[in-house]
Amino acid sequence: MVIAVGLLLLGGGAAVTLGLGRDEAPGADSVDAGFSRDMSRHHLQAVEIANLAFERTDDPEIGQMAFDISATQTNQAGRMQGWLSLWGIPPTGGETMAWMATDEHAGHDAAMGADGLMPGMATEEELAELRDSSGTAFDRRFLQLLIRHHQGGLEMAEAAADRAEEQAVRSLAGTIAETQTAETATMTKMLSARGAAPLPAP
């Protein structure tokens, strides 16, 4: 957790020193701000799930994947929250996914779950089930939840990579899309090797 907090602060500091270039900051309802708010929230749940593996798994491959996801997404969330601070925009609030065009998510009202969660995010019941599991059962469920989590965030990343005004935001969104696509493929192979299949895609 100390490492995670340190990376979050480092990411925020990087955002401030980055410059971001434009004379006029993005508005609260912009693609840049909406993506930064929503994806940082999405990321932090993935970090929560990944950090559980540090306590529960005895599988070195699972542990390495969990470390990579926790470190990378904590840093990226810090950058996005740093941008929001730089723009004078609160890190929470606004209508979730409203910044996305209808054809990018088939209507954000439909994309949001009945419990208000963004696509791919685990419910409290699923997180509780993960915390209560151990051994191979934990490893399988960990991979299933993170595969679906990555799939759920992909459309947001692709939309921001295409439409954000700030080059730094477009660049980060593109990196997220590429990284999570590659990690999804790797985790799917890991899950198959452990005798299980992915959950239905969000």
SETITI-476951 format. One record per residue (C-alpha): z, x, y; residue in three letters. Coordinates in nm, 3 decimals, always signed. Each point is the difference from the previous one (the first is absolute). Layout:
N
<Z Z; X X; Y Y; residu ala>
...
END
This chain:
202
<Z +0.000; X +0.000; Y +0.000; residu met>
<Z +0.075; X +0.290; Y +0.237; residu val>
<Z -0.346; X +0.141; Y -0.073; residu ile>
<Z -0.155; X -0.341; Y +0.064; residu ala>
<Z +0.175; X -0.038; Y +0.336; residu val>
<Z -0.101; X +0.352; Y +0.098; residu gly>
<Z -0.363; X -0.068; Y -0.083; residu leu>
<Z +0.011; X -0.326; Y +0.193; residu leu>
<Z +0.123; X +0.184; Y +0.308; residu leu>
<Z -0.255; X +0.276; Y -0.053; residu leu>
<Z -0.277; X -0.256; Y -0.024; residu gly>
<Z +0.111; X -0.169; Y +0.320; residu gly>
<Z +0.013; X +0.335; Y +0.179; residu gly>
<Z -0.350; X +0.080; Y -0.119; residu ala>
<Z -0.123; X -0.327; Y +0.146; residu ala>
<Z +0.141; X +0.088; Y +0.343; residu val>
<Z -0.148; X +0.351; Y +0.003; residu thr>
<Z -0.332; X -0.130; Y -0.132; residu leu>
<Z -0.102; X -0.135; Y +0.335; residu gly>
<Z -0.213; X -0.295; Y -0.117; residu leu>
<Z -0.234; X +0.054; Y +0.288; residu gly>
<Z -0.076; X -0.328; Y +0.178; residu arg>
<Z +0.113; X -0.083; Y +0.353; residu asp>
<Z +0.100; X -0.356; Y -0.092; residu glu>
<Z +0.238; X -0.054; Y -0.292; residu ala>
<Z -0.089; X -0.261; Y -0.263; residu pro>
<Z +0.152; X -0.343; Y +0.056; residu gly>
<Z +0.251; X -0.171; Y -0.227; residu ala>
<Z -0.272; X -0.223; Y -0.149; residu asp>
<Z -0.250; X +0.283; Y -0.058; residu ser>
<Z -0.125; X +0.119; Y -0.338; residu val>
<Z +0.175; X +0.333; Y +0.063; residu asp>
<Z +0.341; X -0.157; Y +0.062; residu ala>
<Z -0.032; X -0.265; Y -0.270; residu gly>
<Z -0.101; X +0.253; Y -0.261; residu phe>
<Z +0.277; X +0.242; Y +0.103; residu ser>
<Z +0.264; X -0.275; Y -0.023; residu arg>
<Z -0.119; X -0.152; Y -0.324; residu asp>
<Z -0.095; X +0.314; Y -0.189; residu met>
<Z +0.322; X +0.181; Y +0.089; residu ser>
<Z +0.196; X -0.297; Y -0.136; residu arg>
<Z -0.221; X -0.007; Y -0.310; residu his>
<Z +0.047; X +0.376; Y -0.046; residu his>
<Z +0.378; X -0.011; Y +0.026; residu leu>
<Z +0.027; X -0.235; Y -0.296; residu gln>
<Z -0.212; X +0.242; Y -0.205; residu ala>
<Z +0.241; X +0.275; Y +0.104; residu val>
<Z +0.292; X -0.216; Y -0.113; residu glu>
<Z -0.163; X -0.049; Y -0.340; residu ile>
<Z -0.091; X +0.367; Y -0.033; residu ala>
<Z +0.352; X +0.113; Y +0.088; residu asn>
<Z +0.140; X -0.205; Y -0.288; residu leu>
<Z -0.189; X +0.227; Y -0.239; residu ala>
<Z +0.203; X +0.300; Y +0.117; residu phe>
<Z +0.306; X -0.171; Y -0.148; residu glu>
<Z -0.149; X -0.173; Y -0.305; residu arg>
<Z -0.290; X +0.184; Y -0.163; residu thr>
<Z +0.015; X +0.288; Y -0.246; residu asp>
<Z -0.379; X +0.031; Y +0.001; residu asp>
<Z -0.116; X +0.303; Y +0.204; residu pro>
<Z -0.342; X -0.154; Y +0.070; residu glu>
<Z +0.159; X -0.318; Y +0.135; residu ile>
<Z +0.243; X +0.207; Y +0.205; residu gly>
<Z -0.282; X +0.203; Y +0.156; residu gln>
<Z -0.201; X -0.309; Y +0.088; residu met>
<Z +0.309; X -0.159; Y +0.152; residu ala>
<Z +0.069; X +0.310; Y +0.209; residu phe>
<Z -0.359; X +0.017; Y +0.125; residu asp>
<Z -0.003; X -0.367; Y +0.101; residu ile>
<Z +0.343; X +0.014; Y +0.163; residu ser>
<Z -0.076; X +0.314; Y +0.201; residu ala>
<Z -0.351; X -0.102; Y +0.105; residu thr>
<Z +0.076; X -0.359; Y +0.094; residu gln>
<Z +0.325; X +0.084; Y +0.180; residu thr>
<Z -0.192; X +0.246; Y +0.216; residu asn>
<Z -0.280; X -0.249; Y +0.065; residu gln>
<Z +0.244; X -0.279; Y +0.087; residu ala>
<Z +0.168; X +0.236; Y +0.245; residu gly>
<Z -0.332; X +0.074; Y +0.167; residu arg>
<Z -0.082; X -0.370; Y +0.036; residu met>
<Z +0.344; X -0.085; Y +0.137; residu gln>
<Z -0.029; X +0.296; Y +0.236; residu gly>
<Z -0.325; X -0.139; Y +0.135; residu trp>
<Z +0.160; X -0.339; Y +0.060; residu leu>
<Z +0.282; X +0.167; Y +0.191; residu ser>
<Z -0.253; X +0.199; Y +0.203; residu leu>
<Z -0.184; X -0.323; Y +0.087; residu trp>
<Z +0.322; X -0.184; Y +0.091; residu gly>
<Z -0.046; X -0.253; Y -0.282; residu ile>
<Z +0.290; X -0.113; Y -0.223; residu pro>
<Z -0.032; X +0.115; Y -0.364; residu pro>
<Z +0.053; X -0.357; Y -0.122; residu thr>
<Z -0.112; X -0.344; Y +0.112; residu gly>
<Z -0.339; X -0.157; Y +0.045; residu gly>
<Z -0.183; X -0.207; Y -0.257; residu glu>
<Z -0.048; X +0.203; Y -0.316; residu thr>
<Z -0.365; X +0.084; Y -0.074; residu met>
<Z -0.123; X -0.211; Y +0.293; residu ala>
<Z -0.186; X +0.307; Y +0.128; residu trp>
<Z -0.234; X -0.012; Y -0.300; residu met>
<Z -0.327; X -0.194; Y +0.012; residu ala>
<Z -0.020; X -0.301; Y -0.231; residu thr>
<Z -0.264; X +0.159; Y -0.222; residu asp>
<Z +0.218; X +0.309; Y -0.048; residu glu>
<Z +0.270; X -0.185; Y -0.191; residu his>
<Z -0.139; X -0.347; Y -0.070; residu ala>
<Z +0.241; X -0.142; Y +0.259; residu gly>
<Z +0.334; X +0.168; Y +0.056; residu his>
<Z +0.193; X -0.321; Y -0.066; residu asp>
<Z -0.145; X -0.006; Y -0.351; residu ala>
<Z +0.053; X +0.373; Y -0.042; residu ala>
<Z +0.369; X -0.024; Y +0.088; residu met>
<Z +0.224; X -0.104; Y -0.287; residu gly>
<Z +0.213; X -0.313; Y +0.007; residu ala>
<Z +0.298; X +0.227; Y +0.071; residu asp>
<Z -0.172; X +0.152; Y +0.304; residu gly>
<Z -0.077; X +0.331; Y -0.168; residu leu>
<Z -0.323; X +0.187; Y +0.065; residu met>
<Z -0.243; X +0.038; Y -0.291; residu pro>
<Z +0.127; X +0.231; Y -0.272; residu gly>
<Z +0.360; X +0.012; Y +0.115; residu met>
<Z +0.271; X -0.052; Y -0.261; residu ala>
<Z +0.235; X -0.297; Y +0.020; residu thr>
<Z +0.378; X +0.044; Y +0.005; residu glu>
<Z +0.007; X -0.125; Y -0.358; residu glu>
<Z -0.250; X +0.265; Y -0.107; residu glu>
<Z +0.197; X +0.273; Y +0.177; residu leu>
<Z +0.319; X -0.117; Y -0.169; residu ala>
<Z -0.173; X +0.006; Y -0.338; residu glu>
<Z -0.118; X +0.356; Y +0.067; residu leu>
<Z +0.351; X +0.112; Y +0.097; residu arg>
<Z +0.140; X -0.150; Y -0.320; residu asp>
<Z -0.252; X +0.169; Y -0.230; residu ser>
<Z +0.003; X +0.349; Y -0.150; residu ser>
<Z -0.200; X +0.233; Y -0.221; residu gly>
<Z -0.358; X -0.094; Y -0.087; residu thr>
<Z +0.050; X -0.355; Y +0.128; residu ala>
<Z +0.085; X +0.140; Y +0.344; residu phe>
<Z -0.297; X +0.238; Y -0.001; residu asp>
<Z -0.243; X -0.278; Y -0.090; residu arg>
<Z +0.134; X -0.243; Y +0.259; residu arg>
<Z +0.010; X +0.273; Y +0.265; residu phe>
<Z -0.370; X +0.071; Y -0.056; residu leu>
<Z -0.092; X -0.368; Y -0.011; residu gln>
<Z +0.172; X -0.077; Y +0.329; residu leu>
<Z -0.144; X +0.301; Y +0.182; residu leu>
<Z -0.354; X -0.056; Y -0.130; residu ile>
<Z +0.010; X -0.357; Y +0.133; residu arg>
<Z +0.167; X +0.123; Y +0.321; residu his>
<Z -0.280; X +0.251; Y +0.061; residu his>
<Z -0.265; X -0.262; Y -0.074; residu gln>
<Z +0.164; X -0.239; Y +0.246; residu gly>
<Z -0.007; X +0.247; Y +0.287; residu gly>
<Z -0.360; X +0.112; Y -0.049; residu leu>
<Z -0.167; X -0.276; Y +0.204; residu glu>
<Z +0.230; X +0.069; Y +0.295; residu met>
<Z -0.082; X +0.370; Y -0.010; residu ala>
<Z -0.373; X -0.063; Y -0.027; residu glu>
<Z +0.008; X -0.249; Y +0.288; residu ala>
<Z +0.184; X +0.240; Y +0.230; residu ala>
<Z -0.223; X +0.292; Y -0.100; residu ala>
<Z -0.297; X -0.211; Y +0.113; residu asp>
<Z +0.135; X -0.175; Y +0.310; residu arg>
<Z +0.295; X +0.184; Y +0.156; residu ala>
<Z -0.067; X +0.134; Y +0.350; residu glu>
<Z +0.204; X +0.320; Y -0.029; residu glu>
<Z -0.170; X +0.278; Y -0.196; residu gln>
<Z +0.338; X +0.112; Y -0.136; residu ala>
<Z +0.066; X -0.348; Y -0.137; residu val>
<Z -0.347; X -0.025; Y -0.155; residu arg>
<Z +0.044; X +0.342; Y -0.158; residu ser>
<Z +0.340; X -0.078; Y -0.149; residu leu>
<Z -0.121; X -0.338; Y -0.129; residu ala>
<Z -0.295; X +0.167; Y -0.170; residu gly>
<Z +0.228; X +0.258; Y -0.157; residu thr>
<Z +0.231; X -0.275; Y -0.128; residu ile>
<Z -0.293; X -0.188; Y -0.155; residu ala>
<Z -0.131; X +0.312; Y -0.175; residu glu>
<Z +0.341; X +0.122; Y -0.119; residu thr>
<Z +0.116; X -0.336; Y -0.131; residu gln>
<Z -0.328; X -0.062; Y -0.180; residu thr>
<Z +0.034; X +0.335; Y -0.177; residu ala>
<Z +0.370; X -0.058; Y -0.078; residu glu>
<Z -0.076; X -0.347; Y -0.136; residu thr>
<Z -0.251; X +0.148; Y -0.245; residu ala>
<Z +0.249; X +0.269; Y -0.106; residu thr>
<Z +0.287; X -0.245; Y -0.045; residu met>
<Z -0.222; X -0.238; Y -0.199; residu thr>
<Z -0.072; X +0.281; Y -0.245; residu lys>
<Z +0.370; X +0.089; Y -0.013; residu met>
<Z +0.089; X -0.363; Y -0.070; residu leu>
<Z -0.256; X -0.027; Y -0.278; residu ser>
<Z +0.139; X +0.318; Y -0.158; residu ala>
<Z +0.342; X -0.169; Y -0.003; residu arg>
<Z -0.131; X -0.307; Y -0.180; residu gly>
<Z -0.024; X -0.254; Y +0.284; residu ala>
<Z -0.258; X -0.163; Y +0.227; residu ala>
<Z +0.002; X -0.057; Y +0.377; residu pro>
<Z +0.123; X -0.323; Y +0.154; residu leu>
<Z -0.269; X -0.236; Y +0.139; residu pro>
<Z -0.138; X +0.142; Y +0.324; residu ala>
<Z +0.128; X -0.173; Y +0.315; residu pro>
END
